[in-house]
Amino acid sequence: MTNSTNEFWSRAGEEFQQNLANSWGQAMQTFQTMDLGGIVPGTDKAATPLSFSQDKLKNLQATYLEEATALWNHGLASKHELKDRRFSSDAWTGNPMAAFTAGAYLLNAKTLMGLADAVDADEHTQNKIKFAVEQWVAASAPSNFLAFNAEAQKKAIETKGESLAKGIQNLLHDMQQGHVSMTDESKFVVGENVATTEGAVVFENEYFQLIEYKPLTAKVYEKPFLLIPPCINKFYILDLQPNNSFIRYAVSQGHRTFVVSWRNPDEAMAKKTWDDYIEHAAIKAIAQVQDITGAKQINALGFCVGGTILSNALAVLAARGDKPVASATFLTTLIDFTDTGVLDVFIDENFVKFREMQMGQGGLLKGQDLASTFSFLRPNDLVWNYVVGNYLKGESPPPFDLLYWNSDSTNLPGPFYAWYLRNTYLENRFVKPGAATVCGEKIDLGKVNLPVYIYGSREDHIVPIGGAYASTQHLPGKKRFVMGASGHIAGVINPPAANKRSHWLREDGQFPATSQEWIAGATELPGSWWTDWSDWLKTHAGKQIAAPKHYGKDAKSKIIEAAPGRYVKARA
């Protein structure tokens, strides 16, 4: 390096040091007055300045000045260590200018999130601010822009522009299909290489098709088994491939298995309500399984919103003096909506009123709107990762069954959605006896007295482990709670043969007030929780009888069509 260059860099360093304090002050002023998407209400159309914890602010400022100085002093190093996978390639770490850009971004991002954490506000407002800042920080990463993405630039040079041409093709394709591609969707066909467990549709109405699966054992348990998946997704998350199909596993364990396949709502269902889904879907499916099998009682499972629907159906039936379900399983289910995690940032009176005005009397919540909301809960992993790969690098995402399912979105009836928002996330009425009226009955979970198996995922960002565990405090029957590793989907879809992840159990029968207290007394066990659940369910399934030789009630029963049926194939 020449003397003139050294002199320049030295003078620049001195100027940088002098400007750091000024930059911090400007950043503070900007953060205090930024609107953050309307999160902090304005006064006379002017944004209300935020107040901060002075102790946190002092520590944050000291850390920022120290790390900014270190970054500048390290600026011309030939190799950088960047602990972020977005900037982990040699194109970033081996290029001093690119590495400095990435380092400055990471420092500023950490500081902005620190400022959000230092805001003096109630928890709900603070969570909203953190979420808004996280979205802004994720979107502004230098890796998202071709002008700054050293890795994309390097690839463009190496491929003589072919990567850019492919990226434009990918962009046009995704614009046409209406969403960012997370996988090669052309590689999957529902009923051919996903949702392939053999079965038949034995009943349908305007809400759902009921699928019965062909037995895989010579004998089955006398109490049949009904699965109610979430209506915000397609049921085949429980039947992706033969080696990871929860449905096939249940069948292989000797259960005569049925599943609700929800209709993907169109304009004909634009006025359907929560009551409609409870009465004409969940309760109807339970009755239909009883009628087909002749069983006085069945076992039922609800997954996510399907579990919330099942809990309401059981409460309605209990209020009517009926007890057709012998045991219930709830997978990553919210019944008590006190702890809803990051989704809480969307919920307040104004938002719910807006949705009620918009679609409370009719209309559809489009599936893509719902899918986008869930994707932006993890923006770097589920949004910008694919923007960079697909468009800037011109890469085609590999085939992945779970991500194909994730892209196969479903609509929701507006009145159903608006009622659900108010009565669950906003007002948490289900855990207050008599506060919610469903199908003409006052809901009281204290009357849902049956054995229950409750599962929660430790890293779930949609149904936090505390929210899943909270059901143990409201259901009065004999309970078993298990916590699995990983998140909302990967934690559930964890077949024993994979020998992956762990699960936690507590055998003392104690259910303290919080999940943290329960975890403190739990034991970690390797592998899937499916075997524990299967052993539990068998104790509630009755004796074994000869497996049926036909679908439906008898040999003369009409079969509507082969599984997985046409409802699941309808695209939003």
C-alpha positions in Angstrom: 0.0 0.0 0.0 1.4 3.4 -1.0 2.2 6.2 1.5 -0.5 8.4 0.0 -3.1 5.6 0.4 -2.0 5.1 4.1 -2.3 8.9 4.7 -5.8 9.0 3.1 -7.0 6.0 5.2 -5.6 7.5 8.4 -7.3 10.9 7.8 -10.5 9.0 6.9 -10.3 7.1 10.1 -9.9 10.2 12.2 -13.0 11.7 10.5 -14.9 8.5 11.0 -14.2 8.6 14.8 -15.3 12.3 15.0 -18.5 11.5 13.2 -19.5 8.4 15.2 -21.1 10.4 18.0 -23.0 12.6 15.5 -24.2 9.5 13.6 -25.5 8.0 16.8 -27.4 11.1 17.7 -28.9 11.2 14.2 -29.9 7.6 14.4 -31.6 8.2 17.7 -33.5 11.1 16.4 -34.6 9.1 13.4 -35.7 6.1 15.4 -37.6 8.3 17.9 -39.7 9.9 15.2 -40.1 7.1 12.7 -43.7 6.0 12.2 -42.9 2.3 12.0 -45.9 1.6 9.9 -48.4 3.3 12.2 -47.5 1.2 15.2 -46.9 4.2 17.5 -50.0 6.4 17.2 -49.5 10.0 16.1 -50.6 13.1 17.9 -51.9 15.8 15.6 -50.6 13.8 12.7 -47.1 14.0 14.1 -45.4 10.8 15.2 -45.1 10.5 19.0 -41.5 10.4 20.1 -40.4 7.2 21.8 -38.9 7.0 25.2 -36.0 4.7 26.0 -34.5 2.9 29.0 -31.5 5.0 29.7 -29.4 2.1 31.1 -30.0 0.1 27.9 -29.4 3.1 25.8 -26.1 3.8 27.4 -24.8 0.2 27.1 -26.0 0.1 23.5 -24.2 3.3 22.6 -21.0 2.1 24.1 -21.2 -1.2 22.3 -22.0 0.5 19.0 -19.0 2.9 19.2 -16.7 0.1 20.2 -17.8 -2.3 17.4 -17.9 0.5 14.8 -14.4 1.5 15.6 -13.2 -2.1 15.4 -15.0 -2.6 12.1 -13.3 0.5 10.6 -9.9 -0.6 11.9 -10.3 -4.0 10.4 -11.7 -2.5 7.1 -8.8 -3.4 4.8 -8.1 -6.9 6.2 -7.8 -9.5 3.4 -10.2 -11.9 5.1 -13.2 -11.2 7.3 -15.3 -13.5 9.5 -19.0 -12.7 9.1 -21.2 -14.9 11.3 -24.3 -14.7 9.1 -25.0 -17.3 6.4 -26.1 -14.6 4.0 -22.5 -13.3 3.9 -20.6 -16.6 4.4 -19.2 -17.2 0.9 -15.7 -16.2 -0.2 -17.2 -13.6 -2.5 -18.2 -11.7 0.7 -15.5 -12.6 3.2 -12.6 -12.3 0.7 -13.6 -8.9 -0.7 -12.7 -6.1 1.7 -15.3 -3.7 0.4 -18.1 -6.2 0.3 -17.1 -7.5 3.8 -17.1 -4.0 5.2 -20.5 -3.4 3.7 -21.9 -6.6 5.2 -20.2 -5.9 8.5 -21.6 -2.3 8.7 -25.1 -3.7 7.9 -24.9 -6.3 10.6 -23.8 -3.8 13.2 -26.5 -1.3 12.2 -29.1 -4.1 12.2 -28.1 -5.3 15.7 -28.1 -1.7 16.9 -31.6 -1.0 15.5 -32.9 -4.2 17.1 -31.2 -3.1 20.4 -33.0 0.3 20.1 -36.3 -1.5 19.7 -35.6 -3.5 22.8 -34.7 -0.4 24.7 -38.0 1.3 24.0 -40.1 2.0 27.2 -43.5 0.7 26.3 -46.0 -2.0 27.2 -45.1 -5.5 25.9 -47.6 -5.5 23.0 -46.3 -2.2 21.7 -42.7 -3.2 22.1 -43.3 -6.4 20.2 -44.9 -4.5 17.4 -41.9 -2.2 17.2 -39.5 -5.1 17.2 -41.5 -6.8 14.4 -41.6 -3.7 12.3 -37.9 -3.0 12.7 -37.1 -6.7 12.0 -39.0 -6.5 8.7 -37.2 -3.2 7.7 -33.8 -4.7 8.7 -34.3 -7.9 6.8 -35.5 -6.1 3.6 -32.6 -3.6 3.6 -29.8 -6.2 3.7 -27.1 -5.6 1.0 -27.5 -9.2 0.0 -31.0 -8.4 -1.4 -29.6 -6.0 -4.0 -27.6 -6.9 -7.1 -25.6 -3.7 -6.8 -24.2 -4.8 -3.4 -24.4 -8.6 -3.5 -20.8 -9.7 -4.2 -21.8 -13.3 -4.5 -24.4 -12.7 -7.2 -22.0 -10.4 -9.1 -19.3 -13.0 -9.0 -21.7 -15.6 -10.4 -22.9 -13.3 -13.1 -19.3 -12.8 -14.3 -18.5 -16.5 -14.1 -21.6 -17.5 -16.1 -21.2 -14.5 -18.5 -24.6 -13.2 -17.6 -26.5 -16.5 -17.8 -27.4 -16.3 -14.1 -29.0 -12.9 -14.5 -30.9 -14.1 -17.5 -32.2 -17.1 -15.6 -33.0 -14.8 -12.6 -35.2 -12.7 -14.9 -37.0 -15.8 -16.1 -37.5 -16.9 -12.5 -38.9 -13.5 -11.6 -41.4 -13.5 -14.6 -42.5 -17.0 -13.7 -43.1 -16.1 -10.1 -45.0 -12.9 -11.0 -47.2 -15.1 -13.2 -47.9 -17.7 -10.5 -48.4 -15.0 -7.8 -45.8 -16.0 -5.2 -42.1 -16.5 -4.7 -41.1 -20.1 -5.5 -39.7 -22.0 -2.5 -39.4 -25.3 -4.4 -39.7 -26.7 -7.9 -43.5 -27.1 -7.8 -43.6 -28.8 -11.2 -42.1 -31.9 -9.5 -45.1 -32.6 -7.4 -48.7 -33.8 -8.1 -51.1 -34.3 -5.3 -52.2 -38.0 -5.4 -49.2 -39.1 -7.4 -46.1 -38.3 -5.3 -47.6 -36.6 -2.3 -50.8 -37.6 -0.4 -50.5 -41.2 -1.7 -51.7 -43.3 1.2 -54.4 -45.6 -0.3 -58.0 -44.8 0.7 -61.3 -43.5 -0.6 -63.7 -40.6 -0.1 -66.7 -42.1 1.8 -68.6 -38.8 2.5 -68.7 -35.2 1.4 -70.6 -32.0 1.9 -69.9 -28.4 0.9 -67.3 -28.1 3.7 -65.2 -31.3 3.6 -64.6 -34.7 2.2 -64.2 -37.6 4.6 -61.4 -40.0 3.5 -61.2 -43.5 4.9 -57.8 -45.3 4.6 -57.2 -48.9 3.6 -56.1 -51.0 6.6 -52.5 -52.2 6.7 -53.0 -54.7 9.5 -55.2 -57.8 9.7 -56.9 -56.4 12.8 -57.9 -52.9 13.8 -58.9 -51.3 17.1 -62.7 -51.1 17.6 -62.6 -47.4 18.1 -61.9 -45.6 14.8 -59.5 -42.7 14.6 -60.4 -39.3 13.0 -57.9 -36.6 12.1 -59.0 -32.9 11.8 -56.2 -30.9 10.1 -56.1 -27.1 10.0 -58.4 -25.6 7.5 -55.8 -22.9 6.7 -53.7 -25.6 5.0 -54.1 -28.8 2.9 -54.4 -32.0 5.0 -51.6 -33.8 3.2 -49.0 -32.2 5.5 -49.9 -35.4 7.4 -49.4 -37.5 4.3 -46.4 -36.1 2.4 -44.4 -39.3 1.5 -44.8 -42.9 2.7 -41.7 -42.6 4.9 -42.9 -39.5 6.7 -46.7 -39.8 6.6 -48.4 -39.5 10.0 -51.6 -40.9 8.5 -49.9 -44.0 7.1 -48.2 -44.4 10.5 -51.6 -44.4 12.3 -53.0 -46.9 9.8 -49.9 -49.1 10.3 -50.5 -49.1 14.1 -53.9 -50.8 13.6 -56.3 -47.8 13.7 -59.2 -47.6 11.3 -58.3 -44.1 10.1 -60.3 -41.2 8.7 -59.3 -37.7 7.8 -61.2 -34.5 7.1 -60.1 -33.0 3.7 -61.3 -29.4 3.8 -62.8 -27.8 0.7 -60.8 -24.8 -0.5 -63.4 -22.0 -0.1 -64.6 -20.1 -3.2 -67.2 -17.4 -3.5 -70.0 -19.9 -2.8 -68.6 -20.2 0.7 -68.0 -16.5 1.3 -70.6 -16.2 4.0 -69.7 -19.4 6.0 -69.1 -18.9 9.7 -67.2 -20.5 12.6 -70.4 -22.1 13.7 -70.8 -23.7 10.2 -67.4 -25.3 10.4 -68.1 -26.6 13.9 -71.6 -28.0 13.2 -71.4 -29.1 9.6 -67.8 -30.1 9.5 -66.2 -31.2 12.8 -69.4 -32.5 14.5 -70.7 -33.9 11.2 -67.4 -35.8 10.6 -67.5 -37.3 14.1 -71.0 -38.5 13.6 -70.2 -39.8 10.1 -67.3 -41.9 11.4 -69.6 -43.3 14.1 -72.3 -44.1 11.5 -69.8 -45.8 9.1 -68.1 -47.9 11.7 -70.9 -48.5 14.1 -68.7 -47.4 17.0 -70.3 -45.7 20.0 -67.1 -43.7 20.5 -64.2 -42.7 18.4 -60.7 -41.2 19.0 -60.0 -37.8 17.5 -57.0 -35.7 16.7 -56.8 -31.9 15.9 -53.7 -30.3 14.4 -53.2 -26.5 14.8 -56.5 -24.7 14.0 -57.9 -28.1 13.5 -57.3 -28.7 17.2 -59.0 -25.4 18.1 -62.0 -26.5 16.0 -62.0 -29.9 17.6 -62.0 -28.4 21.1 -65.0 -26.3 20.2 -66.9 -29.2 18.8 -66.2 -31.3 21.9 -67.4 -28.4 24.1 -70.6 -28.0 22.0 -71.3 -31.8 22.2 -70.6 -31.7 26.0 -73.1 -28.9 26.4 -75.7 -31.1 24.5 -74.9 -34.0 26.8 -73.2 -36.0 24.1 -69.8 -37.8 24.4 -69.0 -39.4 21.1 -65.2 -39.0 21.5 -63.3 -41.3 23.8 -59.9 -39.4 23.7 -58.5 -36.4 22.0 -55.1 -35.5 20.7 -54.1 -31.8 20.2 -51.0 -31.1 18.1 -49.5 -27.6 18.3 -53.0 -26.2 19.2 -54.1 -23.0 20.8 -57.1 -23.1 23.1 -55.9 -20.5 25.5 -54.7 -17.5 23.4 -52.7 -15.8 26.2 -49.4 -16.7 24.6 -49.6 -16.4 20.8 -46.0 -15.4 20.1 -45.2 -13.2 17.2 -48.7 -13.3 15.7 -49.8 -11.1 18.6 -48.2 -8.1 16.8 -51.1 -8.1 14.2 -53.9 -8.2 16.7 -55.6 -5.1 18.3 -59.1 -3.7 18.3 -58.5 -1.5 15.3 -57.2 -4.4 13.2 -60.0 -6.8 14.2 -62.6 -4.1 13.5 -61.1 -3.5 10.1 -61.3 -7.2 9.2 -64.9 -7.3 10.5 -65.9 -4.3 8.4 -64.0 -5.7 5.4 -65.2 -9.3 5.4 -67.2 -10.0 8.6 -70.5 -10.3 6.6 -69.1 -12.0 3.6 -66.0 -12.3 1.4 -62.8 -14.4 1.3 -59.4 -14.1 3.0 -57.2 -15.1 0.1 -54.9 -17.9 0.7 -51.8 -16.0 -0.6 -52.4 -13.2 1.9 -52.4 -15.8 4.7 -49.3 -17.5 3.3 -47.4 -14.2 3.0 -48.2 -13.4 6.6 -46.7 -16.6 7.8 -43.7 -16.3 5.5 -42.9 -12.8 6.9 -42.8 -14.2 10.4 -39.4 -15.5 9.3 -38.5 -13.1 6.6 -34.8 -14.0 6.0 -35.5 -17.8 5.8 -38.9 -17.8 4.0 -38.8 -14.6 1.8 -35.4 -13.0 1.1 -33.5 -16.2 0.9 -35.6 -17.1 -2.1 -35.5 -13.6 -3.6 -31.7 -13.7 -3.6 -31.4 -17.3 -4.9 -34.1 -17.2 -7.5 -33.6 -13.7 -9.0 -30.1 -12.5 -8.2 -28.3 -15.8 -8.6 -30.6 -17.4 -11.1 -30.9 -20.6 -9.1 -33.9 -23.0 -9.2 -34.9 -24.2 -5.8 -34.7 -28.0 -5.4 -37.8 -30.2 -5.0 -39.0 -30.4 -1.4 -42.4 -31.8 -0.5 -42.9 -29.8 2.6 -42.2 -26.5 0.8 -44.5 -27.6 -2.0 -47.3 -28.1 0.6 -46.4 -24.7 2.1 -47.0 -23.0 -1.3 -50.4 -24.8 -1.8 -52.4 -22.2 0.0 -56.1 -22.1 0.9 -58.7 -19.4 1.2 -60.8 -18.8 4.3 -64.4 -17.5 4.5 -64.4 -13.9 5.8 -67.1 -14.3 8.5 -65.2 -17.4 9.8 -61.9 -15.5 9.9 -63.3 -12.3 11.5 -65.2 -14.2 14.3 -62.1 -16.3 15.0 -59.8 -13.2 15.3 -62.1 -11.5 17.9 -63.0 -14.5 20.0 -59.5 -16.0 20.1 -56.5 -13.7 19.6 -58.2 -10.5 20.7 -60.6 -11.6 23.5 -59.5 -15.1 24.4 -63.0 -16.2 25.1 -62.7 -20.0 24.9 -61.1 -20.3 28.3 -63.7 -18.1 30.0 -66.7 -20.4 30.8 -69.8 -19.1 29.0 -68.0 -16.2 27.3 -68.3 -17.7 23.8 -71.4 -19.0 22.2 -70.9 -21.6 19.4 -73.7 -23.4 17.6 -76.1 -22.0 20.2 -74.2 -23.4 23.1 -72.2 -21.7 25.8 -68.6 -23.0 25.6 -67.2 -24.4 28.8 -63.9 -26.4 28.4 -64.4 -27.6 31.9 -67.1 -29.9 30.6 -64.7 -31.5 28.0 -63.8 -34.3 30.4 -61.9 -36.9 28.5 -58.3 -38.2 28.2 -56.1 -35.9 26.2 -52.7 -36.0 24.6 -51.2 -32.6 24.1 -48.1 -31.9 21.9 -46.1 -28.7 21.6 -42.9 -27.9 19.6 -40.1 -26.2 21.5 -39.2 -23.7 18.7 -42.7 -23.2 17.3 -43.2 -19.5 16.2 -46.8 -19.9 15.3 -48.1 -21.8 18.4 -45.4 -21.1 21.1 -44.7 -23.9 23.5 -46.3 -21.9 26.3 -49.5 -21.6 24.3 -49.6 -25.3 23.5 -48.9 -26.2 27.1 -51.6 -23.8 28.4 -54.3 -26.3 27.3 -53.3 -28.5 30.3 -54.6 -25.8 32.6 -58.1 -25.9 31.1 -59.0 -29.4 30.1 -60.0 -31.4 33.2 -59.5 -35.0 32.0 -56.5 -37.2 32.4 -53.7 -35.5 30.5 -50.3 -36.4 28.9 -48.1 -33.6 27.6 -45.1 -34.0 25.4 -42.7 -31.4 23.9 -40.9 -32.1 20.7 -37.8 -30.4 19.3 -37.9 -28.1 16.2 -40.8 -26.0 15.0 -44.5 -25.9 14.0 -44.2 -28.5 11.2 -40.9 -30.2 11.5 -41.5 -31.0 15.1 -44.8 -32.7 14.3 -43.6 -34.5 11.1 -40.9 -36.6 12.8 -41.3 -40.3 11.9 -39.5 -42.8 14.3 -37.6 -44.4 11.4 -35.7 -41.1 10.8 -34.3 -41.3 14.4 -34.1 -37.5 14.5 -34.6 -34.9 17.2 -35.7 -35.4 20.8 -38.8 -35.2 22.8 -39.4 -34.4 26.5 -41.8 -36.1 28.9 -42.6 -35.8 32.5 -43.9 -39.0 34.2 -44.8 -37.5 37.6 -48.3 -36.5 36.4 -47.7 -32.9 37.5 -48.9 -29.9 35.4 -47.6 -26.7 37.0 -48.8 -23.3 35.9 -46.3 -22.6 33.1 -44.4 -24.5 30.5 -41.1 -23.4 31.9 -41.9 -25.1 35.2 -43.0 -28.3 33.4 -39.8 -28.3 31.3 -37.7 -28.0 34.5 -39.0 -31.4 35.6 -39.1 -33.1 32.2 -36.7 -35.7 30.9 -35.2 -35.5 27.4 -35.6 -38.7 25.3 -34.0 -39.2 21.9 -36.0 -39.6 18.7 -39.7 -39.2 17.7 -42.6 -38.6 20.0 -44.8 -40.7 17.6 -44.2 -44.0 19.5 -45.2 -42.5 22.8 -48.3 -41.1 21.3 -49.1 -44.5 19.6 -48.7 -46.4 22.9 -51.0 -43.9 24.6 -53.7 -44.0 21.9 -53.8 -47.8 22.0 -54.9 -47.7 25.6 -58.0 -45.7 24.6 -58.8 -47.6 21.4 -60.6 -50.7 22.7 -60.2 -54.3 21.7 -58.9 -55.4 18.3 -61.3 -56.7 15.7 -61.0 -58.0 12.1 -60.1 -55.2 9.7 -62.9 -54.3 7.3 -62.7 -55.7 3.8 -64.3 -52.6 2.2 -64.6 -48.9 2.6 -67.7 -47.3 4.2 -70.5 -48.8 6.2 -70.8 -52.1 4.3 -69.9 -53.7 1.0 -72.7 -51.9 -0.7 -71.6 -48.4 0.4 -71.1 -45.9 -2.3 -67.5 -44.7 -2.8 -67.3 -41.2 -4.1 -63.7 -41.3 -5.4 -60.3 -42.5 -4.6 -58.1 -40.7 -2.0 -56.9 -38.0 -1.8 -60.2 -36.7 -3.5 -60.8 -33.6 -5.5 -61.2 -31.1 -2.7 -57.5 -31.1 -1.8 -56.6 -30.6 -5.5 -58.5 -27.3 -5.8 -56.0 -24.4 -5.9 -56.6 -21.0 -4.1 
